[in-house]
Amino acid sequence: MHDLDEDRQPCKLYIDASEEKRNLLRDELYKFSRNPLAYELAELVPADDMRELAEKAKMIADELAPLS
């Protein structure tokens, strides 16, 4: 959010969800990270920004990976 509004203070986001919902979110983030330009948002956002967003989505998905 800070990247969109520099006046906003950085903060952490916590997701409290069932394992099923975390898995669904993780899978969708991975899907986006593999092909960010396939989404309609790419029509409005420069390709380099979409790729950067995809990298961040992958990082979040990695954090949601199940613990083994």
All heavy atoms as TSV, in Angstrom:
chain	resi	resn	atom	element	x	y	z
A	1	MET	N	N	0.815	-1.191	0.000
A	1	MET	CA	C	0.000	0.000	0.000
A	1	MET	C	C	0.859	1.256	0.000
A	1	MET	O	O	0.484	2.240	-0.597
A	1	MET	CB	C	-0.924	-0.011	1.221
A	1	MET	CG	C	-1.934	-1.144	1.228
A	1	MET	SD	S	-3.031	-1.166	-0.205
A	1	MET	CE	C	-4.000	0.264	0.079
A	2	HIS	N	N	2.012	1.154	0.660
A	2	HIS	CA	C	2.903	2.315	0.720
A	2	HIS	C	C	3.370	2.711	-0.678
A	2	HIS	O	O	3.538	3.897	-0.967
A	2	HIS	CB	C	4.088	2.019	1.631
A	2	HIS	CG	C	5.032	3.162	1.775
A	2	HIS	ND1	N	4.729	4.301	2.496
A	2	HIS	CD2	C	6.265	3.362	1.280
A	2	HIS	CE1	C	5.742	5.139	2.430
A	2	HIS	NE2	N	6.685	4.601	1.699
A	3	ASP	N	N	3.573	1.717	-1.568
A	3	ASP	CA	C	4.006	2.018	-2.934
A	3	ASP	C	C	2.950	2.832	-3.680
A	3	ASP	O	O	3.267	3.625	-4.554
A	3	ASP	CB	C	4.302	0.738	-3.703
A	3	ASP	CG	C	5.558	0.045	-3.214
A	3	ASP	OD1	O	6.329	0.661	-2.446
A	3	ASP	OD2	O	5.761	-1.123	-3.581
A	4	LEU	N	N	1.680	2.627	-3.338
A	4	LEU	CA	C	0.603	3.345	-4.000
A	4	LEU	C	C	0.340	4.705	-3.369
A	4	LEU	O	O	-0.128	5.620	-4.036
A	4	LEU	CB	C	-0.684	2.514	-3.947
A	4	LEU	CG	C	-0.610	1.145	-4.625
A	4	LEU	CD1	C	-1.891	0.382	-4.368
A	4	LEU	CD2	C	-0.362	1.297	-6.116
A	5	ASP	N	N	0.611	4.825	-2.078
A	5	ASP	CA	C	0.344	6.064	-1.341
A	5	ASP	C	C	1.495	6.309	-0.378
A	5	ASP	O	O	1.546	5.725	0.698
A	5	ASP	CB	C	-0.986	5.933	-0.590
A	5	ASP	CG	C	-1.347	7.186	0.190
A	5	ASP	OD1	O	-0.581	8.178	0.154
A	5	ASP	OD2	O	-2.398	7.162	0.847
A	6	GLU	N	N	2.420	7.170	-0.768
A	6	GLU	CA	C	3.636	7.380	0.026
A	6	GLU	C	C	3.354	7.952	1.410
A	6	GLU	O	O	4.180	7.836	2.308
A	6	GLU	CB	C	4.607	8.268	-0.740
A	6	GLU	CG	C	5.175	7.586	-1.965
A	6	GLU	CD	C	6.166	8.454	-2.719
A	6	GLU	OE1	O	6.481	9.562	-2.238
A	6	GLU	OE2	O	6.614	8.006	-3.779
A	7	ASP	N	N	2.199	8.565	1.604
A	7	ASP	CA	C	1.853	9.097	2.919
A	7	ASP	C	C	1.424	7.995	3.880
A	7	ASP	O	O	1.393	8.198	5.093
A	7	ASP	CB	C	0.734	10.129	2.812
A	7	ASP	CG	C	1.194	11.383	2.071
A	7	ASP	OD1	O	2.402	11.701	2.140
A	7	ASP	OD2	O	0.348	12.031	1.423
A	8	ARG	N	N	1.095	6.834	3.347
A	8	ARG	CA	C	0.653	5.715	4.184
A	8	ARG	C	C	1.879	5.061	4.816
A	8	ARG	O	O	2.884	4.842	4.166
A	8	ARG	CB	C	-0.084	4.703	3.317
A	8	ARG	CG	C	-0.539	3.478	4.066
A	8	ARG	CD	C	-1.383	2.637	3.162
A	8	ARG	NE	N	-2.679	3.281	3.107
A	8	ARG	CZ	C	-3.813	2.703	3.434
A	8	ARG	NH1	N	-3.826	1.462	3.766
A	8	ARG	NH2	N	-4.932	3.339	3.392
A	9	GLN	N	N	1.769	4.743	6.069
A	9	GLN	CA	C	2.862	4.083	6.781
A	9	GLN	C	C	2.884	2.595	6.435
A	9	GLN	O	O	1.826	1.964	6.366
A	9	GLN	CB	C	2.691	4.262	8.286
A	9	GLN	CG	C	2.813	5.704	8.742
A	9	GLN	CD	C	4.178	6.286	8.426
A	9	GLN	OE1	O	5.197	5.652	8.656
A	9	GLN	NE2	N	4.204	7.493	7.879
A	10	PRO	N	N	4.072	2.024	6.228
A	10	PRO	CA	C	4.153	0.587	5.961
A	10	PRO	C	C	3.585	-0.209	7.133
A	10	PRO	O	O	3.711	0.191	8.294
A	10	PRO	CB	C	5.651	0.334	5.815
A	10	PRO	CG	C	6.265	1.667	5.542
A	10	PRO	CD	C	5.371	2.679	6.208
A	11	CYS	N	N	2.948	-1.311	6.824
A	11	CYS	CA	C	2.401	-2.169	7.874
A	11	CYS	C	C	2.413	-3.619	7.385
A	11	CYS	O	O	2.596	-3.880	6.210
A	11	CYS	CB	C	0.997	-1.744	8.261
A	11	CYS	SG	S	-0.193	-1.892	6.937
A	12	LYS	N	N	2.235	-4.521	8.300
A	12	LYS	CA	C	2.201	-5.935	7.965
A	12	LYS	C	C	0.759	-6.362	7.760
A	12	LYS	O	O	-0.147	-5.852	8.399
A	12	LYS	CB	C	2.828	-6.768	9.065
A	12	LYS	CG	C	4.313	-6.548	9.168
A	12	LYS	CD	C	4.939	-7.534	10.103
A	12	LYS	CE	C	6.418	-7.232	10.139
A	12	LYS	NZ	N	7.228	-8.383	10.098
A	13	LEU	N	N	0.583	-7.314	6.877
A	13	LEU	CA	C	-0.723	-7.879	6.601
A	13	LEU	C	C	-0.726	-9.311	7.110
A	13	LEU	O	O	0.185	-10.077	6.813
A	13	LEU	CB	C	-0.991	-7.860	5.094
A	13	LEU	CG	C	-2.242	-8.559	4.615
A	13	LEU	CD1	C	-3.477	-7.804	5.095
A	13	LEU	CD2	C	-2.246	-8.646	3.115
A	14	TYR	N	N	-1.729	-9.646	7.876
A	14	TYR	CA	C	-1.851	-10.998	8.408
A	14	TYR	C	C	-3.103	-11.643	7.835
A	14	TYR	O	O	-4.159	-11.004	7.785
A	14	TYR	CB	C	-1.943	-10.986	9.935
A	14	TYR	CG	C	-0.688	-10.479	10.589
A	14	TYR	CD1	C	-0.535	-9.143	10.907
A	14	TYR	CD2	C	0.362	-11.342	10.852
A	14	TYR	CE1	C	0.630	-8.675	11.488
A	14	TYR	CE2	C	1.538	-10.885	11.440
A	14	TYR	CZ	C	1.655	-9.546	11.757
A	14	TYR	OH	O	2.807	-9.085	12.337
A	15	ILE	N	N	-2.970	-12.881	7.391
A	15	ILE	CA	C	-4.096	-13.626	6.857
A	15	ILE	C	C	-4.376	-14.778	7.803
A	15	ILE	O	O	-3.511	-15.623	8.042
A	15	ILE	CB	C	-3.805	-14.160	5.437
A	15	ILE	CG1	C	-3.547	-12.994	4.495
A	15	ILE	CG2	C	-4.953	-15.024	4.948
A	15	ILE	CD1	C	-3.074	-13.401	3.121
A	16	ASP	N	N	-5.568	-14.793	8.341
A	16	ASP	CA	C	-5.985	-15.874	9.216
A	16	ASP	C	C	-7.072	-16.636	8.472
A	16	ASP	O	O	-8.206	-16.172	8.380
A	16	ASP	CB	C	-6.504	-15.308	10.530
A	16	ASP	CG	C	-6.862	-16.400	11.517
A	16	ASP	OD1	O	-6.431	-17.547	11.314
A	16	ASP	OD2	O	-7.572	-16.100	12.481
A	17	ALA	N	N	-6.709	-17.776	7.907
A	17	ALA	CA	C	-7.659	-18.520	7.087
A	17	ALA	C	C	-7.410	-20.011	7.255
A	17	ALA	O	O	-6.363	-20.446	7.715
A	17	ALA	CB	C	-7.499	-18.127	5.621
A	18	SER	N	N	-8.384	-20.766	6.820
A	18	SER	CA	C	-8.233	-22.215	6.872
A	18	SER	C	C	-7.123	-22.654	5.921
A	18	SER	O	O	-6.734	-21.922	5.007
A	18	SER	CB	C	-9.542	-22.894	6.473
A	18	SER	OG	O	-9.792	-22.660	5.097
A	19	GLU	N	N	-6.631	-23.850	6.130
A	19	GLU	CA	C	-5.588	-24.379	5.252
A	19	GLU	C	C	-6.080	-24.436	3.811
A	19	GLU	O	O	-5.339	-24.122	2.884
A	19	GLU	CB	C	-5.167	-25.770	5.728
A	19	GLU	CG	C	-4.029	-26.341	4.897
A	19	GLU	CD	C	-3.531	-27.678	5.426
A	19	GLU	OE1	O	-3.959	-28.091	6.526
A	19	GLU	OE2	O	-2.724	-28.298	4.724
A	20	GLU	N	N	-7.329	-24.802	3.632
A	20	GLU	CA	C	-7.905	-24.874	2.282
A	20	GLU	C	C	-7.871	-23.513	1.598
A	20	GLU	O	O	-7.467	-23.390	0.434
A	20	GLU	CB	C	-9.346	-25.377	2.360
A	20	GLU	CG	C	-10.030	-25.446	1.019
A	20	GLU	CD	C	-11.494	-25.873	1.139
A	20	GLU	OE1	O	-11.959	-26.191	2.253
A	20	GLU	OE2	O	-12.170	-25.872	0.103
A	21	LYS	N	N	-8.241	-22.463	2.313
A	21	LYS	CA	C	-8.237	-21.116	1.730
A	21	LYS	C	C	-6.823	-20.608	1.498
A	21	LYS	O	O	-6.556	-19.938	0.499
A	21	LYS	CB	C	-9.024	-20.158	2.612
A	21	LYS	CG	C	-10.506	-20.427	2.560
A	21	LYS	CD	C	-11.270	-19.463	3.423
A	21	LYS	CE	C	-12.759	-19.792	3.364
A	21	LYS	NZ	N	-13.533	-18.896	4.223
A	22	ARG	N	N	-5.920	-20.916	2.402
A	22	ARG	CA	C	-4.515	-20.525	2.190
A	22	ARG	C	C	-3.961	-21.202	0.943
A	22	ARG	O	O	-3.251	-20.582	0.150
A	22	ARG	CB	C	-3.666	-20.880	3.405
A	22	ARG	CG	C	-3.845	-19.942	4.570
A	22	ARG	CD	C	-2.780	-20.140	5.642
A	22	ARG	NE	N	-2.482	-21.518	5.967
A	22	ARG	CZ	C	-3.102	-22.242	6.894
A	22	ARG	NH1	N	-4.080	-21.712	7.592
A	22	ARG	NH2	N	-2.743	-23.483	7.124
A	23	ASN	N	N	-4.298	-22.489	0.767
A	23	ASN	CA	C	-3.827	-23.219	-0.413
A	23	ASN	C	C	-4.391	-22.618	-1.691
A	23	ASN	O	O	-3.676	-22.490	-2.694
A	23	ASN	CB	C	-4.179	-24.693	-0.313
A	23	ASN	CG	C	-3.392	-25.415	0.748
A	23	ASN	OD1	O	-2.341	-24.958	1.184
A	23	ASN	ND2	N	-3.902	-26.544	1.206
A	24	LEU	N	N	-5.660	-22.250	-1.668
A	24	LEU	CA	C	-6.284	-21.635	-2.835
A	24	LEU	C	C	-5.614	-20.305	-3.166
A	24	LEU	O	O	-5.263	-20.041	-4.325
A	24	LEU	CB	C	-7.783	-21.432	-2.584
A	24	LEU	CG	C	-8.570	-20.773	-3.697
A	24	LEU	CD1	C	-8.532	-21.610	-4.971
A	24	LEU	CD2	C	-10.010	-20.554	-3.260
A	25	LEU	N	N	-5.402	-19.485	-2.153
A	25	LEU	CA	C	-4.730	-18.200	-2.357
A	25	LEU	C	C	-3.317	-18.412	-2.880
A	25	LEU	O	O	-2.891	-17.754	-3.839
A	25	LEU	CB	C	-4.708	-17.396	-1.056
A	25	LEU	CG	C	-3.980	-16.060	-1.093
A	25	LEU	CD1	C	-4.569	-15.134	-2.145
A	25	LEU	CD2	C	-4.013	-15.411	0.284
A	26	ARG	N	N	-2.590	-19.337	-2.279
A	26	ARG	CA	C	-1.222	-19.632	-2.713
A	26	ARG	C	C	-1.199	-20.060	-4.178
A	26	ARG	O	O	-0.397	-19.566	-4.978
A	26	ARG	CB	C	-0.615	-20.721	-1.828
A	26	ARG	CG	C	0.844	-21.006	-2.182
A	26	ARG	CD	C	1.376	-22.258	-1.510
A	26	ARG	NE	N	0.692	-23.406	-2.076
A	26	ARG	CZ	C	0.042	-24.340	-1.380
A	26	ARG	NH1	N	-0.039	-24.279	-0.087
A	26	ARG	NH2	N	-0.544	-25.345	-1.999
A	27	ASP	N	N	-2.102	-20.951	-4.554
A	27	ASP	CA	C	-2.141	-21.444	-5.939
A	27	ASP	C	C	-2.436	-20.323	-6.925
A	27	ASP	O	O	-1.823	-20.246	-7.999
A	27	ASP	CB	C	-3.178	-22.553	-6.084
A	27	ASP	CG	C	-2.794	-23.815	-5.321
A	27	ASP	OD1	O	-1.620	-23.937	-4.892
A	27	ASP	OD2	O	-3.681	-24.678	-5.140
A	28	GLU	N	N	-3.351	-19.431	-6.561
A	28	GLU	CA	C	-3.674	-18.312	-7.454
A	28	GLU	C	C	-2.509	-17.328	-7.557
A	28	GLU	O	O	-2.237	-16.788	-8.635
A	28	GLU	CB	C	-4.944	-17.602	-6.989
A	28	GLU	CG	C	-6.199	-18.444	-7.156
A	28	GLU	CD	C	-6.439	-18.883	-8.589
A	28	GLU	OE1	O	-6.282	-18.056	-9.514
A	28	GLU	OE2	O	-6.792	-20.062	-8.786
A	29	LEU	N	N	-1.823	-17.093	-6.467
A	29	LEU	CA	C	-0.646	-16.217	-6.512
A	29	LEU	C	C	0.448	-16.820	-7.383
A	29	LEU	O	O	1.101	-16.103	-8.152
A	29	LEU	CB	C	-0.126	-15.949	-5.102
A	29	LEU	CG	C	-0.985	-15.025	-4.247
A	29	LEU	CD1	C	-0.525	-15.075	-2.794
A	29	LEU	CD2	C	-0.953	-13.606	-4.776
A	30	TYR	N	N	0.656	-18.128	-7.277
A	30	TYR	CA	C	1.644	-18.783	-8.138
A	30	TYR	C	C	1.233	-18.689	-9.601
A	30	TYR	O	O	2.060	-18.428	-10.481
A	30	TYR	CB	C	1.836	-20.252	-7.751
A	30	TYR	CG	C	2.789	-20.480	-6.605
A	30	TYR	CD1	C	2.474	-21.366	-5.591
A	30	TYR	CD2	C	4.017	-19.837	-6.532
A	30	TYR	CE1	C	3.339	-21.597	-4.530
A	30	TYR	CE2	C	4.889	-20.053	-5.489
A	30	TYR	CZ	C	4.551	-20.940	-4.492
A	30	TYR	OH	O	5.412	-21.163	-3.451
A	31	LYS	N	N	-0.047	-18.884	-9.871
A	31	LYS	CA	C	-0.546	-18.801	-11.248
A	31	LYS	C	C	-0.272	-17.407	-11.817
A	31	LYS	O	O	0.218	-17.264	-12.935
A	31	LYS	CB	C	-2.046	-19.105	-11.284
A	31	LYS	CG	C	-2.581	-19.236	-12.690
A	31	LYS	CD	C	-4.090	-19.375	-12.795
A	31	LYS	CE	C	-4.748	-20.244	-11.791
A	31	LYS	NZ	N	-6.222	-20.338	-11.974
A	32	PHE	N	N	-0.583	-16.376	-11.027
A	32	PHE	CA	C	-0.315	-15.008	-11.459
A	32	PHE	C	C	1.182	-14.776	-11.670
A	32	PHE	O	O	1.590	-14.164	-12.655
A	32	PHE	CB	C	-0.859	-14.008	-10.438
A	32	PHE	CG	C	-0.497	-12.588	-10.751
A	32	PHE	CD1	C	-1.197	-11.883	-11.709
A	32	PHE	CD2	C	0.550	-11.960	-10.102
A	32	PHE	CE1	C	-0.850	-10.571	-12.016
A	32	PHE	CE2	C	0.904	-10.665	-10.399
A	32	PHE	CZ	C	0.197	-9.959	-11.355
A	33	SER	N	N	1.993	-15.291	-10.762
A	33	SER	CA	C	3.438	-15.050	-10.847
A	33	SER	C	C	4.055	-15.684	-12.086
A	33	SER	O	O	5.050	-15.189	-12.599
A	33	SER	CB	C	4.147	-15.534	-9.585
A	33	SER	OG	O	4.183	-16.937	-9.523
A	34	ARG	N	N	3.454	-16.775	-12.572
A	34	ARG	CA	C	3.997	-17.437	-13.767
A	34	ARG	C	C	3.655	-16.704	-15.059
A	34	ARG	O	O	4.407	-16.777	-16.033
A	34	ARG	CB	C	3.488	-18.883	-13.841
A	34	ARG	CG	C	4.150	-19.795	-12.817
A	34	ARG	CD	C	3.804	-21.255	-13.066
A	34	ARG	NE	N	2.390	-21.522	-12.944
A	34	ARG	CZ	C	1.759	-21.870	-11.823
A	34	ARG	NH1	N	2.439	-21.974	-10.695
A	34	ARG	NH2	N	0.467	-22.108	-11.811
A	35	ASN	N	N	2.514	-16.005	-15.102
A	35	ASN	CA	C	2.113	-15.339	-16.336
A	35	ASN	C	C	1.319	-14.064	-16.038
A	35	ASN	O	O	0.125	-13.992	-16.335
A	35	ASN	CB	C	1.287	-16.302	-17.205
A	35	ASN	CG	C	1.107	-15.792	-18.610
A	35	ASN	OD1	O	1.694	-14.789	-19.000
A	35	ASN	ND2	N	0.288	-16.474	-19.379
A	36	PRO	N	N	1.968	-13.050	-15.477
A	36	PRO	CA	C	1.244	-11.850	-15.074
A	36	PRO	C	C	0.655	-11.058	-16.246
A	36	PRO	O	O	-0.345	-10.363	-16.084
A	36	PRO	CB	C	2.295	-11.032	-14.333
A	36	PRO	CG	C	3.594	-11.477	-14.908
A	36	PRO	CD	C	3.391	-12.941	-15.201
A	37	LEU	N	N	1.229	-11.187	-17.418
A	37	LEU	CA	C	0.752	-10.407	-18.559
A	37	LEU	C	C	-0.531	-10.977	-19.156
A	37	LEU	O	O	-1.142	-10.350	-20.026
A	37	LEU	CB	C	1.851	-10.297	-19.615
A	37	LEU	CG	C	3.139	-9.619	-19.131
A	37	LEU	CD1	C	4.166	-9.560	-20.243
A	37	LEU	CD2	C	2.866	-8.240	-18.563
A	38	ALA	N	N	-0.970	-12.133	-18.692
A	38	ALA	CA	C	-2.209	-12.737	-19.180
A	38	ALA	C	C	-3.442	-12.127	-18.513
A	38	ALA	O	O	-4.562	-12.391	-18.946
A	38	ALA	CB	C	-2.180	-14.240	-18.944
A	39	TYR	N	N	-3.246	-11.303	-17.502
A	39	TYR	CA	C	-4.360	-10.723	-16.762
A	39	TYR	C	C	-4.745	-9.365	-17.346
A	39	TYR	O	O	-3.895	-8.637	-17.870
A	39	TYR	CB	C	-3.984	-10.584	-15.287
A	39	TYR	CG	C	-3.885	-11.918	-14.597
A	39	TYR	CD1	C	-2.762	-12.720	-14.771
A	39	TYR	CD2	C	-4.930	-12.385	-13.820
A	39	TYR	CE1	C	-2.671	-13.968	-14.170
A	39	TYR	CE2	C	-4.848	-13.633	-13.212
A	39	TYR	CZ	C	-3.724	-14.411	-13.397
A	39	TYR	OH	O	-3.647	-15.648	-12.804
A	40	GLU	N	N	-6.030	-9.020	-17.255
A	40	GLU	CA	C	-6.525	-7.753	-17.803
A	40	GLU	C	C	-5.804	-6.541	-17.214
A	40	GLU	O	O	-5.661	-5.520	-17.881
A	40	GLU	CB	C	-8.027	-7.627	-17.560
A	40	GLU	CG	C	-8.847	-8.566	-18.422
A	40	GLU	CD	C	-10.338	-8.381	-18.206
A	40	GLU	OE1	O	-10.769	-7.279	-17.811
A	40	GLU	OE2	O	-11.065	-9.356	-18.423
A	41	LEU	N	N	-5.348	-6.671	-15.990
A	41	LEU	CA	C	-4.621	-5.582	-15.352
A	41	LEU	C	C	-3.410	-5.157	-16.192
A	41	LEU	O	O	-3.025	-3.980	-16.186
A	41	LEU	CB	C	-4.171	-6.014	-13.949
A	41	LEU	CG	C	-3.415	-5.009	-13.114
A	41	LEU	CD1	C	-4.287	-3.783	-12.840
A	41	LEU	CD2	C	-2.962	-5.638	-11.816
A	42	ALA	N	N	-2.845	-6.087	-16.951
A	42	ALA	CA	C	-1.665	-5.799	-17.769
A	42	ALA	C	C	-1.950	-4.752	-18.844
A	42	ALA	O	O	-1.035	-4.118	-19.358
A	42	ALA	CB	C	-1.136	-7.081	-18.406
A	43	GLU	N	N	-3.232	-4.568	-19.173
A	43	GLU	CA	C	-3.587	-3.540	-20.160
A	43	GLU	C	C	-3.420	-2.138	-19.574
A	43	GLU	O	O	-3.283	-1.176	-20.315
A	43	GLU	CB	C	-5.033	-3.739	-20.619
A	43	GLU	CG	C	-5.251	-5.048	-21.357
A	43	GLU	CD	C	-6.723	-5.297	-21.650
A	43	GLU	OE1	O	-7.537	-4.364	-21.504
A	43	GLU	OE2	O	-7.052	-6.432	-22.024
A	44	LEU	N	N	-3.430	-2.045	-18.254
A	44	LEU	CA	C	-3.362	-0.748	-17.585
A	44	LEU	C	C	-2.019	-0.467	-16.923
A	44	LEU	O	O	-1.730	0.679	-16.576
A	44	LEU	CB	C	-4.450	-0.674	-16.504
A	44	LEU	CG	C	-5.878	-0.947	-16.967
A	44	LEU	CD1	C	-6.809	-1.063	-15.769
A	44	LEU	CD2	C	-6.351	0.139	-17.920
A	45	VAL	N	N	-1.229	-1.513	-16.737
A	45	VAL	CA	C	0.019	-1.398	-15.979
A	45	VAL	C	C	1.194	-1.765	-16.899
A	45	VAL	O	O	1.109	-2.753	-17.629
A	45	VAL	CB	C	-0.027	-2.343	-14.756
A	45	VAL	CG1	C	1.268	-2.307	-13.983
A	45	VAL	CG2	C	-1.202	-1.976	-13.852
A	46	PRO	N	N	2.279	-0.999	-16.853
A	46	PRO	CA	C	3.447	-1.331	-17.679
A	46	PRO	C	C	3.955	-2.756	-17.399
A	46	PRO	O	O	3.888	-3.249	-16.263
A	46	PRO	CB	C	4.492	-0.291	-17.264
A	46	PRO	CG	C	3.697	0.846	-16.710
A	46	PRO	CD	C	2.488	0.228	-16.075
A	47	ALA	N	N	4.453	-3.403	-18.431
A	47	ALA	CA	C	4.901	-4.802	-18.329
A	47	ALA	C	C	5.944	-4.995	-17.232
A	47	ALA	O	O	5.898	-5.985	-16.493
A	47	ALA	CB	C	5.447	-5.276	-19.678
A	48	ASP	N	N	6.894	-4.068	-17.112
A	48	ASP	CA	C	7.920	-4.201	-16.071
A	48	ASP	C	C	7.298	-4.168	-14.677
A	48	ASP	O	O	7.710	-4.917	-13.789
A	48	ASP	CB	C	8.968	-3.084	-16.182
A	48	ASP	CG	C	9.879	-3.264	-17.384
A	48	ASP	OD1	O	9.941	-4.391	-17.929
A	48	ASP	OD2	O	10.544	-2.290	-17.777
A	49	ASP	N	N	6.297	-3.332	-14.490
A	49	ASP	CA	C	5.612	-3.269	-13.198
A	49	ASP	C	C	4.844	-4.564	-12.928
A	49	ASP	O	O	4.793	-5.038	-11.793
A	49	ASP	CB	C	4.670	-2.074	-13.139
A	49	ASP	CG	C	5.396	-0.741	-13.097
A	49	ASP	OD1	O	6.637	-0.735	-12.881
A	49	ASP	OD2	O	4.743	0.305	-13.283
A	50	MET	N	N	4.248	-5.118	-13.969
A	50	MET	CA	C	3.530	-6.389	-13.804
A	50	MET	C	C	4.500	-7.504	-13.421
A	50	MET	O	O	4.191	-8.331	-12.567
A	50	MET	CB	C	2.795	-6.763	-15.095
A	50	MET	CG	C	1.577	-5.915	-15.378
A	50	MET	SD	S	0.263	-6.104	-14.156
A	50	MET	CE	C	-0.303	-7.759	-14.508
A	51	ARG	N	N	5.665	-7.520	-14.032
A	51	ARG	CA	C	6.655	-8.544	-13.686
A	51	ARG	C	C	7.140	-8.374	-12.246
A	51	ARG	O	O	7.344	-9.348	-11.529
A	51	ARG	CB	C	7.820	-8.489	-14.666
A	51	ARG	CG	C	7.456	-8.998	-16.041
A	51	ARG	CD	C	8.661	-9.061	-16.982
A	51	ARG	NE	N	8.219	-9.265	-18.334
A	51	ARG	CZ	C	8.034	-8.293	-19.234
A	51	ARG	NH1	N	8.291	-7.032	-18.929
A	51	ARG	NH2	N	7.620	-8.580	-20.455
A	52	GLU	N	N	7.319	-7.138	-11.824
A	52	GLU	CA	C	7.725	-6.874	-10.435
A	52	GLU	C	C	6.618	-7.326	-9.470
A	52	GLU	O	O	6.893	-7.939	-8.440
A	52	GLU	CB	C	8.016	-5.390	-10.246
A	52	GLU	CG	C	8.501	-5.049	-8.860
A	52	GLU	CD	C	8.819	-3.565	-8.699
A	52	GLU	OE1	O	9.061	-2.877	-9.708
A	52	GLU	OE2	O	8.813	-3.107	-7.545
A	53	LEU	N	N	5.386	-7.042	-9.819
A	53	LEU	CA	C	4.256	-7.481	-9.005
A	53	LEU	C	C	4.196	-9.008	-8.952
A	53	LEU	O	O	3.920	-9.591	-7.901
A	53	LEU	CB	C	2.955	-6.910	-9.580
A	53	LEU	CG	C	1.684	-7.142	-8.798
A	53	LEU	CD1	C	1.798	-6.596	-7.383
A	53	LEU	CD2	C	0.508	-6.495	-9.524
A	54	ALA	N	N	4.509	-9.659	-10.062
A	54	ALA	CA	C	4.526	-11.119	-10.109
A	54	ALA	C	C	5.596	-11.683	-9.173
A	54	ALA	O	O	5.372	-12.696	-8.501
A	54	ALA	CB	C	4.756	-11.600	-11.540
A	55	GLU	N	N	6.753	-11.034	-9.122
A	55	GLU	CA	C	7.806	-11.479	-8.203
A	55	GLU	C	C	7.336	-11.370	-6.752
A	55	GLU	O	O	7.579	-12.279	-5.950
A	55	GLU	CB	C	9.071	-10.637	-8.399
A	55	GLU	CG	C	9.798	-10.898	-9.697
A	55	GLU	CD	C	10.975	-9.951	-9.897
A	55	GLU	OE1	O	11.486	-9.401	-8.892
A	55	GLU	OE2	O	11.388	-9.765	-11.056
A	56	LYS	N	N	6.648	-10.284	-6.437
A	56	LYS	CA	C	6.145	-10.106	-5.075
A	56	LYS	C	C	5.045	-11.115	-4.765
A	56	LYS	O	O	4.969	-11.636	-3.646
A	56	LYS	CB	C	5.654	-8.669	-4.888
A	56	LYS	CG	C	6.795	-7.676	-4.905
A	56	LYS	CD	C	6.326	-6.256	-4.783
A	56	LYS	CE	C	7.527	-5.309	-4.827
A	56	LYS	NZ	N	7.158	-3.918	-4.725
A	57	ALA	N	N	4.216	-11.409	-5.753
A	57	ALA	CA	C	3.167	-12.417	-5.558
A	57	ALA	C	C	3.783	-13.775	-5.267
A	57	ALA	O	O	3.300	-14.517	-4.402
A	57	ALA	CB	C	2.271	-12.490	-6.803
A	58	LYS	N	N	4.867	-14.098	-5.965
A	58	LYS	CA	C	5.538	-15.377	-5.722
A	58	LYS	C	C	6.125	-15.420	-4.319
A	58	LYS	O	O	6.046	-16.440	-3.625
A	58	LYS	CB	C	6.626	-15.648	-6.748
A	58	LYS	CG	C	7.267	-17.015	-6.556
A	58	LYS	CD	C	8.346	-17.304	-7.553
A	58	LYS	CE	C	8.945	-18.666	-7.367
A	58	LYS	NZ	N	9.312	-19.037	-6.006
A	59	MET	N	N	6.684	-14.311	-3.876
A	59	MET	CA	C	7.243	-14.263	-2.526
A	59	MET	C	C	6.155	-14.504	-1.479
A	59	MET	O	O	6.360	-15.236	-0.518
A	59	MET	CB	C	7.925	-12.910	-2.281
A	59	MET	CG	C	9.219	-12.732	-3.052
A	59	MET	SD	S	9.902	-11.052	-2.960
A	59	MET	CE	C	9.975	-10.767	-1.220
A	60	ILE	N	N	4.998	-13.911	-1.699
A	60	ILE	CA	C	3.879	-14.114	-0.771
A	60	ILE	C	C	3.413	-15.561	-0.832
A	60	ILE	O	O	3.179	-16.192	0.207
A	60	ILE	CB	C	2.733	-13.152	-1.090
A	60	ILE	CG1	C	3.154	-11.713	-0.811
A	60	ILE	CG2	C	1.482	-13.512	-0.286
A	60	ILE	CD1	C	2.200	-10.666	-1.345
A	61	ALA	N	N	3.323	-16.116	-2.025
A	61	ALA	CA	C	2.906	-17.517	-2.176
A	61	ALA	C	C	3.877	-18.439	-1.475
A	61	ALA	O	O	3.458	-19.408	-0.821
A	61	ALA	CB	C	2.797	-17.873	-3.654
A	62	ASP	N	N	5.162	-18.137	-1.589
A	62	ASP	CA	C	6.165	-18.966	-0.898
A	62	ASP	C	C	5.964	-18.931	0.616
A	62	ASP	O	O	6.139	-19.934	1.289
A	62	ASP	CB	C	7.582	-18.499	-1.232
A	62	ASP	CG	C	7.994	-18.802	-2.672
A	62	ASP	OD1	O	7.346	-19.649	-3.319
A	62	ASP	OD2	O	8.973	-18.176	-3.127
A	63	GLU	N	N	5.573	-17.771	1.135
A	63	GLU	CA	C	5.318	-17.636	2.578
A	63	GLU	C	C	4.093	-18.441	2.999
A	63	GLU	O	O	3.998	-18.866	4.140
A	63	GLU	CB	C	5.110	-16.158	2.938
A	63	GLU	CG	C	6.369	-15.338	2.867
A	63	GLU	CD	C	7.357	-15.669	3.942
A	63	GLU	OE1	O	6.957	-15.948	5.086
A	63	GLU	OE2	O	8.570	-15.671	3.640
A	64	LEU	N	N	3.174	-18.645	2.081
A	64	LEU	CA	C	1.956	-19.396	2.379
A	64	LEU	C	C	2.126	-20.902	2.186
A	64	LEU	O	O	1.198	-21.653	2.461
A	64	LEU	CB	C	0.798	-18.915	1.491
A	64	LEU	CG	C	0.304	-17.496	1.753
A	64	LEU	CD1	C	-0.672	-17.078	0.670
A	64	LEU	CD2	C	-0.334	-17.392	3.122
A	65	ALA	N	N	3.290	-21.311	1.725
A	65	ALA	CA	C	3.530	-22.734	1.480
A	65	ALA	C	C	3.367	-23.522	2.771
A	65	ALA	O	O	3.747	-23.054	3.851
A	65	ALA	CB	C	4.929	-22.943	0.900
A	66	PRO	N	N	2.790	-24.711	2.662
A	66	PRO	CA	C	2.594	-25.531	3.881
A	66	PRO	C	C	3.917	-25.899	4.520
A	66	PRO	O	O	4.918	-26.124	3.824
A	66	PRO	CB	C	1.852	-26.764	3.374
A	66	PRO	CG	C	1.916	-26.728	1.899
A	66	PRO	CD	C	2.363	-25.383	1.467
A	67	LEU	N	N	3.921	-25.925	5.822
A	67	LEU	CA	C	5.117	-26.345	6.562
A	67	LEU	C	C	5.207	-27.857	6.551
A	67	LEU	O	O	4.215	-28.535	6.765
A	67	LEU	CB	C	5.055	-25.827	8.005
A	67	LEU	CG	C	4.946	-24.316	8.160
A	67	LEU	CD1	C	4.738	-23.968	9.620
A	67	LEU	CD2	C	6.188	-23.643	7.624
A	68	SER	N	N	6.396	-28.370	6.304
A	68	SER	CA	C	6.549	-29.823	6.297
A	68	SER	C	C	7.495	-30.251	7.393
A	68	SER	O	O	8.360	-29.604	7.786
A	68	SER	CB	C	7.102	-30.346	5.001
A	68	SER	OG	O	6.863	-29.578	3.906
